[in-house]
Amino acid sequence: MHSWLVILVVMVSQRRVVVVGAGPRGLSTVERLTARAAQTRARVHIDLVDPFPPGAGHVWRTDQSLLFLMNTPSLFPTVIAPDGALDVDPLAEVRNMSFDRWRRGVVDGDITPENPLTEAERAALTALTAQDFPPRAIYGRYLEWIFAALNRHLPANVTLTVHRAEAVDAWVQDEARHRYAVELAGGQSIPADAVVLALGHLDAHLRPGQKELVDGAAEHDLTYWPPTVPADAWWSEVPAQETVLVRGMGLNFCDALAQLTEGRGGTFEPDENNPERLIYRPSGREPHIVAGSRRGTPYRAKPQLEGYYAHTLQTRFFTLEAVQELLDASTEQLSFERDLWPLIRKDADWNYYRVLARTSPDAFTQPAGDFLRRLDAILLDDDDARWSQRVEALVSASVVPGRQLQQARLARPFEDINFDSHDEYAAAVVHYLDRDVHGSLRGEDDPVKMAIASLNAARTVLKCVLAEAGVSDSSWVNELRRDFEPFVEGLASGPPVLRIQQLAALTRAGVVRFLGPEPRFVVDRNEGCFVAASPWVSDTPVRARWLIEAMSPTNDVHRNISPLLSNMHERGLVRGKLMETRDGASPVTSTGLDVSASALRKGTALGGLTLGTGAFAYRVVGQKDAVEPGIFVLGLQLSSVQWGVSIAAEAESPAHLGARTLADADQVAQAILAQ
């Protein structure tokens, strides 16, 4: 073949990309491929694979109940980066289209939803403000619209095919025109030059204790619901007026309560005697819900703020600049507990006592200003390894007992406290819930909520630090994932304050009771029922014929039951990442895939690493440490190298901070088109 003909063939060749997963991460990949192809004029065909509708995908699908709420306000989420955040701006038709802008456009009549809204959807959308928490189905409507807008305005050099099916296998094709093939359920095979795994939430094998509950339920004709996405559960099957055990008191717990109370005709009314409280009017069709979790209480409510972050928050210690100084001065990997956690704690301490001094000067035994000056001096003394003890001594001598910040108690308020009965524990929980509501409604005037707001702001910086610099394997497993993650999630990942007001009302109405901290759930084979009890509540164990796991399937590639990942693992294309946590000890399996950042990553040695330089194109690593050049990973399966992978992209945020998920998709698109 003549050289000029070879050049011509290369010029007109079309790259084929299979994107597996049509939720937000897959949608971002399509958007980034489209925007970059429009700029470079590269010819691209995209095959988007998912059994659920494109855009909304599984979790955000539009046919779910409007009672299921997001845990971020309208102003936060987006799948479209703001202008200038990435090297290539989005197409004009979706430019700057965050969820909140789309919401306002629909309400004002400037934007027409892809499919007609129901009366209930339009009412919900109209009632939303930037600070309100949208129904997940409404966010799904936004994702649906973004996909449709992209699909309608594809550049002439980009084509797109949607496959409403599950991807079940992928492999390398020897001596074929396209390096990869992806098999769909039903047998169809799709060729690809690149494959993007944007899989999202996957079903997972049960833990041994859960398997025992399944076996016991089958043996005694009981009903056990394993972890699942709330929209997938058949809530109408839960019997009225029957005791139902619920394990887990996080966000899925709020969804379960909504379906089993409001969803059955119960109503919440304002309490005329207390504007911070609600009163629940039962329909009579509710079950008797008895809930338990390790901490014994639900996630704390989000504070009511004007923006996502508190405007008056002062972040002085845990900053990218401070971590950069640590990196420049270090010859070894960072440790979360040694290097990062002290800076995070300092910010939380400072914001708590600064707000306490402003709002409650009577909480101090000395002038509040003098206390803050002494606290400031201790926190700024970088050479003092005993700063924490000095702060503790200052607080003990200067702050009224009961007004001191006890960070461990923030997430586990009843740890090591005994209760004589379930009613006594319920009364204590209601009092705790009322105080949490009061703090959320005070917003930036509440010291506890501002300490938590400080932890929330730290999460954004921490995501960048962990993605670009990382910590040692031991620190990742033992300090970050085991200790810090459950602590901060229970504080900063909570529901809107409305949900905690409703839970308090349901408890007062007798619809909900609580087991207590660290409950144990077993099957009593003599009595043929589930039994649950907490070691901290001295009362008769609760017996029931129903047990619901109020949690989603765990995000762990070693336990998922995805046929695609299972087959790719068998072929040696992917593997879970192993982490060396101790000298000579067996490595610990990470929850995420083993991946390698592309050559686009700037700097590998600590001394040459500059934080905030951007995102990476993560390629899978398979057998014999082989990096597969055309298979990329986005989202939840990156939990081996990123933290907080389930958090949505933040509107108006820089690429290296809140918009990192979009920046990762952008790097993947760039790498694919450069092949």
Rosetta blueprint (number, residue, H / E / L):
1 M L
2 H L
3 S H
4 W H
5 L H
6 V H
7 I H
8 L H
9 V H
10 V H
11 M H
12 V H
13 S L
14 Q L
15 R E
16 R E
17 V E
18 V E
19 V E
20 V E
21 G L
22 A L
23 G L
24 P H
25 R H
26 G H
27 L H
28 S H
29 T H
30 V H
31 E H
32 R H
33 L H
34 T H
35 A H
36 R H
37 A H
38 A H
39 Q H
40 T H
41 R L
42 A L
43 R L
44 V E
45 H E
46 I E
47 D E
48 L E
49 V E
50 D L
51 P L
52 F L
53 P L
54 P L
55 G L
56 A L
57 G L
58 H L
59 V L
60 W L
61 R L
62 T L
63 D L
64 Q L
65 S L
66 L L
67 L L
68 F L
69 L E
70 M L
71 N L
72 T L
73 P L
74 S L
75 L L
76 F L
77 P E
78 T E
79 V L
80 I L
81 A L
82 P L
83 D L
84 G L
85 A L
86 L L
87 D L
88 V L
89 D L
90 P L
91 L L
92 A H
93 E H
94 V H
95 R L
96 N L
97 M L
98 S L
99 F H
100 D H
101 R H
102 W H
103 R H
104 R H
105 G H
106 V H
107 V H
108 D H
109 G L
110 D L
111 I L
112 T L
113 P L
114 E L
115 N L
116 P L
117 L L
118 T L
119 E H
120 A H
121 E H
122 R H
123 A H
124 A H
125 L H
126 T H
127 A H
128 L L
129 T L
130 A L
131 Q L
132 D L
133 F L
134 P L
135 P E
136 R H
137 A H
138 I H
139 Y H
140 G H
141 R H
142 Y H
143 L H
144 E H
145 W H
146 I H
147 F H
148 A H
149 A H
150 L H
151 N H
152 R H
153 H L
154 L L
155 P L
156 A L
157 N L
158 V E
159 T E
160 L E
161 T E
162 V E
163 H E
164 R L
165 A L
166 E L
167 A E
168 V E
169 D E
170 A E
171 W E
172 V E
173 Q L
174 D L
175 E L
176 A L
177 R L
178 H L
179 R L
180 Y E
181 A E
182 V E
183 E E
184 L E
185 A L
186 G L
187 G L
188 Q L
189 S E
190 I E
191 P E
192 A E
193 D L
194 A E
195 V E
196 V E
197 L E
198 A L
199 L L
200 G L
201 H L
202 L L
203 D L
204 A E
205 H L
206 L L
207 R L
208 P H
209 G H
210 Q H
211 K H
212 E H
213 L H
214 V H
215 D H
216 G H
217 A H
218 A H
219 E H
220 H H
221 D L
222 L L
223 T E
224 Y E
225 W E
226 P L
227 P L
228 T L
229 V L
230 P H
231 A H
232 D H
233 A L
234 W L
235 W H
236 S H
237 E H
238 V L
239 P L
240 A L
241 Q L
242 E L
243 T E
244 V E
245 L E
246 V E
247 R E
248 G L
249 M L
250 G L
251 L H
252 N H
253 F H
254 C H
255 D H
256 A H
257 L H
258 A H
259 Q H
260 L H
261 T L
262 E H
263 G H
264 R H
265 G L
266 G L
267 T E
268 F E
269 E E
270 P E
271 D E
272 E L
273 N L
274 N E
275 P E
276 E E
277 R E
278 L E
279 I E
280 Y E
281 R E
282 P L
283 S L
284 G L
285 R L
286 E L
287 P L
288 H E
289 I E
290 V E
291 A E
292 G E
293 S L
294 R L
295 R L
296 G L
297 T L
298 P L
299 Y L
300 R L
301 A L
302 K L
303 P L
304 Q L
305 L L
306 E L
307 G L
308 Y L
309 Y L
310 A L
311 H L
312 T L
313 L L
314 Q L
315 T L
316 R L
317 F L
318 F L
319 T L
320 L H
321 E H
322 A H
323 V H
324 Q H
325 E H
326 L H
327 L H
328 D H
329 A H
330 S L
331 T L
332 E L
333 Q L
334 L L
335 S L
336 F H
337 E H
338 R H
339 D H
340 L H
341 W H
342 P H
343 L H
344 I H
345 R H
346 K H
347 D H
348 A H
349 D H
350 W H
351 N H
352 Y H
353 Y H
354 R H
355 V H
356 L H
357 A H
358 R H
359 T H
360 S L
361 P H
362 D H
363 A H
364 F E
365 T L
366 Q L
367 P L
368 A H
369 G H
370 D H
371 F H
372 L H
373 R H
374 R H
375 L H
376 D H
377 A H
378 I H
379 L H
380 L H
381 D L
382 D L
383 D L
384 D L
385 A L
386 R L
387 W H
388 S H
389 Q H
390 R H
391 V H
392 E H
393 A H
394 L H
395 V H
396 S H
397 A H
398 S H
399 V E
400 V L
401 P L
402 G L
403 R L
404 Q L
405 L L
406 Q L
407 Q H
408 A H
409 R H
410 L H
411 A H
412 R L
413 P L
414 F L
415 E L
416 D L
417 I L
418 N L
419 F E
420 D L
421 S L
422 H H
423 D H
424 E H
425 Y H
426 A H
427 A H
428 A H
429 V H
430 V H
431 H H
432 Y H
433 L H
434 D H
435 R H
436 D H
437 V H
438 H H
439 G H
440 S H
441 L H
442 R H
443 G H
444 E H
445 D H
446 D L
447 P H
448 V H
449 K H
450 M H
451 A H
452 I H
453 A H
454 S H
455 L H
456 N H
457 A H
458 A H
459 R H
460 T H
461 V H
462 L H
463 K H
464 C H
465 V H
466 L H
467 A H
468 E H
469 A L
470 G L
471 V L
472 S L
473 D H
474 S H
475 S H
476 W H
477 V H
478 N H
479 E H
480 L H
481 R H
482 R H
483 D H
484 F H
485 E H
486 P H
487 F H
488 V H
489 E H
490 G H
491 L H
492 A H
493 S L
494 G L
495 P L
496 P L
497 V H
498 L H
499 R H
500 I H
501 Q H
502 Q H
503 L H
504 A H
505 A H
506 L H
507 T H
508 R H
509 A L
510 G L
511 V L
512 V E
513 R E
514 F E
515 L L
516 G L
517 P L
518 E L
519 P L
520 R E
521 F E
522 V E
523 V E
524 D E
525 R L
526 N L
527 E L
528 G L
529 C E
530 F E
531 V E
532 A E
533 A E
534 S L
535 P L
536 W L
537 V E
538 S L
539 D L
540 T L
541 P L
542 V E
543 R E
544 A E
545 R L
546 W E
547 L E
548 I E
549 E E
550 A L
551 M L
552 S L
553 P L
554 T L
555 N L
556 D L
557 V L
558 H L
559 R L
560 N E
561 I L
562 S L
563 P H
564 L H
565 L H
566 S H
567 N H
568 M H
569 H H
570 E H
571 R L
572 G L
573 L L
574 V L
575 R L
576 G E
577 K E
578 L E
579 M E
580 E L
581 T L
582 R L
583 D L
584 G L
585 A L
586 S L
587 P L
588 V E
589 T E
590 S E
591 T E
592 G E
593 L E
594 D L
595 V E
596 S E
597 A E
598 S L
599 A L
600 L L
601 R L
602 K L
603 G L
604 T L
605 A L
606 L H
607 G H
608 G H
609 L L
610 T L
611 L L
612 G L
613 T L
614 G L
615 A L
616 F L
617 A L
618 Y E
619 R E
620 V E
621 V E
622 G L
623 Q H
624 K H
625 D H
626 A L
627 V E
628 E E
629 P E
630 G E
631 I E
632 F E
633 V E
634 L L
635 G H
636 L H
637 Q H
638 L H
639 S L
640 S L
641 V L
642 Q L
643 W L
644 G L
645 V L
646 S L
647 I L
648 A L
649 A E
650 E E
651 A L
652 E L
653 S L
654 P L
655 A L
656 H L
657 L L
658 G L
659 A L
660 R H
661 T H
662 L H
663 A H
664 D H
665 A H
666 D H
667 Q H
668 V H
669 A H
670 Q H
671 A H
672 I H
673 L H
674 A H
675 Q L
